[in-house]
Amino acid sequence: MTTHSITSHAHSITSESPRDNVFSAPQSVGLLLNRIIETLREWRRRKNSRRELARLTDLDLKDIGYPDRAEEEKAKPFWRA
């Protein structure tokens, strides 16, 4: 190999690497953002569900068949399933 072909080969290798990183990074960031958004939505759903559960009377809880676990569920923080 001549010096010119080695330099040319090295340049093609280094020029491909940044391109791969540029195209893969936004996909990774997009996937991460989607995961974060879905997690926040789930936390909001749990918070709202537990708040509604806390508003029910003992008779309502008995009616829906949930009196035993209601206190445990209401006491959980929103991030805990």
C-alpha positions as CSV (number, residue, x, y, z in Angstrom):
1,M,0.0,0.0,0.0
2,T,1.2,3.4,-0.8
3,T,1.1,6.3,1.7
4,H,-1.7,7.9,-0.2
5,S,-3.9,4.8,-0.1
6,I,-3.2,4.3,3.6
7,T,-4.1,7.9,4.3
8,S,-7.2,7.6,2.1
9,H,-8.2,4.3,3.9
10,A,-7.7,5.8,7.3
11,H,-9.7,8.9,6.4
12,S,-12.6,6.7,5.1
13,I,-12.6,4.7,8.4
14,T,-12.6,7.8,10.6
15,S,-15.2,9.6,8.4
16,E,-17.6,6.7,8.7
17,S,-17.5,6.5,12.5
18,P,-18.9,9.9,13.3
19,R,-21.6,9.4,10.8
20,D,-22.7,6.2,12.5
21,N,-22.7,8.0,15.9
22,V,-24.7,11.0,14.5
23,F,-27.4,8.8,13.1
24,S,-27.7,6.4,16.0
25,A,-27.7,9.0,18.8
26,P,-31.0,10.7,17.9
27,Q,-32.7,7.2,17.8
28,S,-31.3,6.4,21.3
29,V,-32.4,9.8,22.6
30,G,-35.9,9.4,21.1
31,L,-36.3,6.0,22.7
32,L,-35.1,7.3,26.0
33,L,-37.5,10.3,25.8
34,N,-40.4,8.0,24.9
35,R,-39.6,5.7,27.9
36,I,-39.5,8.8,30.2
37,I,-42.8,10.0,28.9
38,E,-44.4,6.6,29.4
39,T,-43.1,6.4,32.9
40,L,-44.4,9.8,33.8
41,R,-47.8,8.9,32.4
42,E,-47.9,5.7,34.4
43,W,-47.0,7.6,37.6
44,R,-49.8,10.1,36.9
45,R,-52.2,7.2,36.4
46,R,-51.2,5.6,39.7
47,K,-51.4,8.9,41.6
48,N,-54.9,9.6,40.2
49,S,-56.1,6.0,40.9
50,R,-54.8,6.1,44.5
51,R,-56.4,9.5,45.1
52,E,-59.7,8.1,43.8
53,L,-59.4,5.1,46.0
54,A,-58.7,7.3,49.0
55,R,-62.0,9.1,48.4
56,L,-64.1,5.9,48.6
57,T,-66.0,5.1,51.7
58,D,-65.6,1.8,53.6
59,L,-68.9,0.7,52.2
60,D,-67.8,1.6,48.6
61,L,-64.6,-0.4,49.1
62,K,-66.5,-3.4,50.4
63,D,-68.9,-3.1,47.5
64,I,-66.1,-3.4,45.0
65,G,-64.4,-6.2,46.9
66,Y,-61.3,-4.2,47.8
67,P,-61.5,-3.4,51.5
68,D,-58.5,-5.5,52.6
69,R,-55.9,-4.1,50.3
70,A,-57.2,-0.5,50.0
71,E,-55.1,0.9,52.9
72,E,-51.9,-0.6,51.5
73,E,-52.6,0.6,48.0
74,K,-53.5,4.2,49.2
75,A,-50.3,4.4,51.2
76,K,-48.0,3.5,48.3
77,P,-46.0,6.3,46.6
78,F,-46.8,6.8,43.0
79,W,-43.6,5.4,41.7
80,R,-44.2,2.0,43.4
81,A,-46.3,-0.5,41.5
